[in-house]
Amino acid sequence: MQYKDYYKTLGVSRTASQEEIKRTYRKLARKYHPDVSKEPNAEARFKEINEANEVLKDAEKRATYDALGSNWRAGEDFRPPPGADGWRNFDFNTGGASGEYSDFFSSIFGRAFRSEGRGPGRQRGQDQTITIAIELEDSHQGATRQLKLDLPETGPNGQSTTRSRTLNVRIPAGVIQGRQIRLTGQGAPGRHGGPAGDLYLEIEFKPHRLFTPDGRDIQLRLPVAPWEAALGATVQVPTLGGSVNLKIPPGSQSGRKLRLKGRGLPGTPPGDEIVQLEIVIPPAETEAAREFYQRMAEQLPFDPRARLGV
């Protein structure tokens, strides 16, 4: 039988934290799930990823695996060391019969799958992760949304199928892009009477007509007239909580950034709204406008390229 390098399978170092292992597993599971992946080897890779995660996500199982030593290489011929039978006393939380795991896995942990020859015991369903798109306003105010989801799962015959679900989901105020909402017991069903896994909803923001999110901060490009930028002005600015007044300092240039403290997404502390000025030039579409620009050119000698030395 061949040695399995579970760290290599997940693409993490042997010193990776549990949080890094969890994050990497979820990313790979989404990429290679047979129901959604376009990769030619998706099903095989998905099984390998699940097996590696089954061991490395649990501190005790990981310690048992690490006890084999770090000198082994993936694919090398492997024989369990003396006394390995004493290691096979674990409970497993993911679904799947023992046949879904490699001989290498079963040689170390396999006894847990059977109880004195009576077949597999209670097994918890797999956790599932999907991405949902919400409005920025949902995060700013908090919201409850009804979501219709098509979730992949394995049927009684072992074949992949899709389960349609309608869930009422509470979106907490201040959730940011990339964060996950956990729905306990809403993942894949368990086997042999085991509990269902959890469903993780990964947040993604829909494009907004005004704002661009950056963590808890939001960014806004604010058009201003040349005289507002040159002389200074107080103008109204949209925020997620309604319009507020913003003071533009005299002599402002395009690209200058002003900060509206606490006007981003809620949190501890709340985010800010970053306002970037964009000077908009009035069009010279009439004779009067052209004459005005001509007077400016004559009365306000100004070379915008002076610093270029040309």
Disulfide bonds with the S-S distance in Angstrom:
none
